[in-house]
Amino acid sequence: MEIPVIDFSKLEGDERSATMGLLHQACEKWGFFMIENHGIDIYLMDNVKQLVNQHYEANMKKGFYESEVSISLQKKENISNTDWESTFFVWHRPSSNIYEIQGLSKELCKAVDAYIDQLIELAENLSELMCENLGLEKSYIKEAFSRSKGPSVGTKVAIYPQCPRPDLVRGLREHTDAGGIILLLQDEQVPGLEFFKDGHWVDIPPSKNNRLFVNIGDQIEILSNGMYKSIQHRVMAEKDGNRLSIATFYNPNGEAIISPAPKLLYPSHLRFHDYLNLYSKTKFTKKGPRFEYAKTLANGH
């Protein structure tokens, strides 16, 4: 099963229409996809990954293998309600806490800040493309997410350490993501990420050629009235090597109230008699505009 790959370089030329169609299908039928030629600085991506790996080795690895979850696994105890991961979380917007996190080098903080600045631009560009495909104003998602403070953006940095008994524990248990648009900078060598599609778990291969992996969160599914899908996924523990995951969440502000976009709702509370009158006048026209007008007839108005 081949995962959709969206080439952003094709959005400027003759292949724009086909590329937009592929993006729409990926959001509607898959809920996840890869992006290439996305414009994020390649050196910056590599530097962030290298610095995170160095931070894990120097500051997190020893503590993880001495942790309760690691000791329980060595004893073959039941740890089905635990995840085999070593993580920290960074807030970027509306305010940043990266310089408050103990042990992070200034070099890592500066690299992450620069990467996130570029990534937010990409996330907002992607949100505009989604809006275009959904027939919404291009700023609809951004404005719905923002309220007065702007969208909420944070990053979960995770290492899924080499695991001696991957048959006894998950790297990360099955879940969907609560937020909006998730952009993942992941390992180039170690696999483990899986998404559920059509009754089967689909392996997400390690990212090659500086691709970013994107998946849709629950709030985009709600806002799109179910057209775009938030898909269950998990991370499998691996016996060979550590897997790096840097997942940035472009989410609604905590005060944002997310509802289906009115334009994407079907008419409701409409008398059938009124709909028949409308239908008799518009039978041989397109259905979409008829449904839009039918919304104005709801509740007898």
C-alpha positions as CSV (number, residue, x, y, z in Angstrom):
1,M,0.0,0.0,0.0
2,E,1.7,3.2,-1.2
3,I,1.3,6.2,1.0
4,P,0.3,9.4,-0.8
5,V,3.2,11.8,-1.4
6,I,2.4,15.5,-2.1
7,D,5.1,17.4,-4.0
8,F,4.8,21.0,-3.1
9,S,6.9,22.1,-6.0
10,K,4.1,21.1,-8.3
11,L,1.6,23.6,-6.7
12,E,3.1,26.5,-8.8
13,G,2.8,25.0,-12.3
14,D,0.7,23.1,-14.7
15,E,0.3,20.2,-12.3
16,R,-1.3,22.2,-9.5
17,S,-4.8,20.9,-10.1
18,A,-3.7,17.3,-10.0
19,T,-1.6,17.9,-6.9
20,M,-4.5,19.6,-5.1
21,G,-6.7,16.6,-6.1
22,L,-4.1,14.2,-4.6
23,L,-4.0,16.3,-1.4
24,H,-7.8,16.3,-1.1
25,Q,-7.9,12.5,-1.6
26,A,-5.1,12.0,0.9
27,C,-7.0,14.0,3.6
28,E,-10.3,12.4,2.8
29,K,-9.4,8.7,2.2
30,W,-6.2,8.3,4.2
31,G,-5.9,11.0,6.9
32,F,-2.1,11.0,6.5
33,F,0.5,11.6,3.8
34,M,4.1,12.6,3.0
35,I,5.2,16.1,1.8
36,E,8.3,16.6,-0.3
37,N,9.9,19.8,-1.6
38,H,8.2,21.6,1.2
39,G,10.7,24.5,1.5
40,I,12.0,23.8,5.0
41,D,15.8,24.2,5.2
42,I,17.3,20.8,4.9
43,Y,20.4,21.7,7.0
44,L,18.1,22.9,9.7
45,M,16.2,19.6,9.7
46,D,19.3,17.5,9.9
47,N,20.8,19.8,12.6
48,V,17.7,19.5,14.8
49,K,17.7,15.7,14.6
50,Q,21.4,15.5,15.4
51,L,21.1,17.8,18.4
52,V,18.1,16.0,19.7
53,N,19.9,12.7,19.5
54,Q,22.9,14.1,21.3
55,H,20.6,15.5,24.0
56,Y,19.0,12.1,24.5
57,E,22.4,10.3,24.8
58,A,23.7,12.9,27.3
59,N,20.6,13.6,29.4
60,M,17.8,11.1,28.9
61,K,19.1,7.6,28.0
62,K,20.5,6.6,31.4
63,G,17.4,7.8,33.3
64,F,15.1,5.9,30.9
65,Y,16.8,2.6,31.3
66,E,16.8,3.1,35.1
67,S,13.1,4.0,35.1
68,E,10.2,1.9,36.4
69,V,8.9,1.0,33.0
70,S,12.3,-0.4,32.0
71,I,12.8,-2.3,35.2
72,S,9.3,-3.7,34.9
73,L,10.0,-4.9,31.4
74,Q,13.2,-6.6,32.5
75,K,11.1,-8.5,35.1
76,K,8.5,-9.4,32.4
77,E,5.8,-7.7,34.4
78,N,2.5,-6.5,32.8
79,I,3.2,-3.0,31.4
80,S,0.4,-2.9,28.8
81,N,-0.8,0.5,30.1
82,T,2.6,2.1,29.6
83,D,4.5,3.5,26.6
84,W,8.1,2.7,25.8
85,E,9.2,6.2,25.0
86,S,11.5,9.0,26.4
87,T,10.0,12.4,25.8
88,F,9.8,16.1,26.5
89,F,7.4,18.7,25.2
90,V,8.1,22.2,24.0
91,W,5.5,25.0,23.6
92,H,6.1,27.6,20.8
93,R,2.9,29.6,20.4
94,P,1.3,31.6,21.7
95,S,4.4,31.7,24.0
96,S,7.5,29.6,24.2
97,N,9.0,27.7,27.1
98,I,12.0,26.2,25.4
99,Y,14.6,28.1,27.3
100,E,12.9,27.0,30.6
101,I,13.4,23.3,29.9
102,Q,16.3,22.0,32.0
103,G,19.3,20.5,30.2
104,L,18.6,21.8,26.6
105,S,21.6,23.4,25.1
106,K,21.3,26.9,23.6
107,E,22.4,25.5,20.3
108,L,19.4,23.0,20.3
109,C,17.0,25.8,21.5
110,K,18.1,28.1,18.7
111,A,17.9,25.4,16.0
112,V,14.4,24.3,17.2
113,D,13.2,27.9,17.2
114,A,14.4,28.5,13.6
115,Y,12.9,25.2,12.5
116,I,9.5,26.0,14.1
117,D,9.4,29.4,12.4
118,Q,9.6,27.7,9.0
119,L,7.3,24.9,10.0
120,I,4.5,27.2,11.1
121,E,4.6,28.8,7.7
122,L,4.3,25.4,6.1
123,A,1.4,24.4,8.5
124,E,-0.5,27.6,7.6
125,N,0.1,27.1,3.9
126,L,-1.2,23.5,4.2
127,S,-4.3,24.8,6.1
128,E,-5.0,27.2,3.3
129,L,-4.7,24.4,0.7
130,M,-7.1,22.3,2.8
131,C,-9.6,25.2,2.9
132,E,-9.4,25.6,-0.8
133,N,-10.1,22.0,-1.4
134,L,-13.0,22.2,1.1
135,G,-14.5,25.2,-0.6
136,L,-13.8,27.5,2.4
137,E,-12.1,30.8,2.6
138,K,-8.4,30.2,2.7
139,S,-8.0,31.6,6.2
140,Y,-10.9,29.7,7.7
141,I,-8.9,27.1,9.6
142,K,-6.3,29.6,10.9
143,E,-9.0,32.0,12.1
144,A,-11.0,29.1,13.7
145,F,-7.9,28.0,15.5
146,S,-6.7,31.4,16.6
147,R,-9.2,33.3,18.7
148,S,-7.4,36.4,20.0
149,K,-4.0,34.8,20.7
150,G,-3.3,32.8,17.6
151,P,-3.1,29.1,17.1
152,S,-1.4,26.9,19.7
153,V,1.8,25.2,18.5
154,G,3.8,22.7,20.4
155,T,6.3,19.9,19.8
156,K,6.5,16.5,21.3
157,V,10.2,15.3,21.1
158,A,10.4,11.5,21.5
159,I,13.0,8.8,21.4
160,Y,11.6,5.3,21.2
161,P,14.6,3.5,22.7
162,Q,15.9,0.1,21.6
163,C,13.7,-2.4,23.4
164,P,14.8,-5.8,24.6
165,R,11.2,-7.2,24.6
166,P,9.1,-5.4,21.9
167,D,6.5,-8.2,22.2
168,L,5.6,-7.0,25.7
169,V,5.1,-3.3,25.2
170,R,4.1,-0.6,22.6
171,G,6.3,2.4,21.9
172,L,3.1,4.4,22.0
173,R,-0.4,2.9,22.3
174,E,-3.2,3.2,19.7
175,H,-4.7,6.7,19.6
176,T,-5.8,9.6,17.4
177,D,-4.4,13.1,17.8
178,A,-6.6,15.6,19.6
179,G,-5.5,18.7,17.7
180,G,-5.3,20.0,14.2
181,I,-2.5,19.4,11.7
182,I,0.5,17.3,12.9
183,L,3.9,17.6,11.1
184,L,6.4,14.9,11.9
185,L,10.1,15.0,11.4
186,Q,11.1,11.4,11.9
187,D,13.9,8.9,11.8
188,E,15.6,8.0,8.5
189,Q,16.4,4.5,9.5
190,V,14.4,3.0,12.3
191,P,10.7,2.1,11.6
192,G,7.9,1.6,14.0
193,L,5.1,4.1,13.2
194,E,1.8,2.4,12.0
195,F,-1.5,3.9,10.9
196,F,-4.8,2.0,10.7
197,K,-6.5,2.0,7.2
198,D,-9.1,-0.3,5.7
199,G,-9.0,-2.8,8.6
200,H,-5.2,-3.1,8.5
201,W,-2.2,-1.5,10.2
202,V,0.0,0.2,7.5
203,D,3.7,0.6,8.2
204,I,5.0,4.2,7.8
205,P,8.5,3.9,6.5
206,P,11.3,6.0,7.8
207,S,11.4,9.4,6.0
208,K,13.8,9.6,3.1
209,N,14.9,12.6,1.0
210,N,13.9,15.1,3.8
211,R,10.2,14.3,3.5
212,L,7.9,15.4,6.3
213,F,5.0,13.1,7.4
214,V,1.6,14.8,8.1
215,N,-1.5,13.5,9.7
216,I,-4.8,15.0,10.5
217,G,-6.1,15.5,14.1
218,D,-9.6,15.3,15.6
219,Q,-10.3,19.1,15.3
220,I,-9.8,19.1,11.5
221,E,-12.2,16.1,11.2
222,I,-14.8,18.1,13.3
223,L,-14.2,21.3,11.4
224,S,-14.6,19.5,8.0
225,N,-17.8,17.8,9.2
226,G,-16.1,14.4,8.8
227,M,-14.8,15.0,5.2
228,Y,-11.2,14.8,6.4
229,K,-10.2,12.0,8.7
230,S,-8.3,11.7,12.0
231,I,-6.8,8.2,11.9
232,Q,-5.8,5.8,14.7
233,H,-2.1,5.2,14.9
234,R,0.6,3.7,17.1
235,V,4.3,3.2,17.5
236,M,5.8,-0.3,17.8
237,A,8.8,-0.9,20.0
238,E,11.8,-2.0,18.1
239,K,14.6,-4.3,19.1
240,D,17.2,-2.8,16.7
241,G,18.0,0.9,17.3
242,N,16.3,4.0,18.7
243,R,13.6,5.7,16.7
244,L,13.5,9.6,16.6
245,S,10.2,11.4,16.4
246,I,9.8,15.2,16.4
247,A,6.0,15.8,16.1
248,T,4.8,19.4,15.9
249,F,1.1,20.1,16.5
250,Y,-0.6,23.0,14.8
251,N,-3.6,23.2,17.1
252,P,-6.5,25.5,18.0
253,N,-5.9,27.9,20.8
254,G,-7.2,26.6,24.1
255,E,-10.1,29.0,24.1
256,A,-11.1,28.2,20.5
257,I,-14.6,26.7,19.9
258,I,-14.4,24.3,17.0
259,S,-17.5,23.3,15.1
260,P,-18.2,22.0,11.6
261,A,-17.9,24.8,9.1
262,P,-21.5,25.9,8.3
263,K,-20.7,25.7,4.5
264,L,-20.0,21.9,4.9
265,L,-23.2,21.1,6.8
266,Y,-26.2,19.6,5.0
267,P,-29.6,21.5,5.3
268,S,-31.5,20.6,8.4
269,H,-34.9,21.3,10.0
270,L,-36.3,21.7,6.5
271,R,-39.9,20.9,5.6
272,F,-40.0,18.4,2.7
273,H,-42.8,20.5,1.1
274,D,-40.4,23.5,1.0
275,Y,-37.6,21.4,-0.4
276,L,-39.9,20.1,-3.2
277,N,-40.8,23.6,-4.2
278,L,-37.1,24.5,-4.4
279,Y,-36.4,21.2,-6.3
280,S,-39.1,21.9,-8.9
281,K,-37.3,25.1,-9.8
282,T,-33.8,23.8,-9.7
283,K,-34.1,20.1,-10.7
284,F,-31.8,20.4,-13.7
285,T,-29.1,22.5,-11.9
286,K,-26.3,21.3,-9.7
287,K,-27.2,19.9,-6.3
288,G,-24.6,21.9,-4.3
289,P,-26.1,25.3,-4.8
290,R,-29.6,23.9,-4.2
291,F,-28.4,22.5,-0.8
292,E,-26.8,25.9,0.0
293,Y,-30.1,27.7,-0.7
294,A,-32.1,25.1,1.2
295,K,-30.2,26.0,4.4
296,T,-31.8,29.4,4.3
297,L,-35.2,27.7,4.3
298,A,-34.5,25.8,7.5
299,N,-37.1,26.3,10.3
300,G,-39.5,27.9,7.9
301,H,-37.4,31.1,7.3
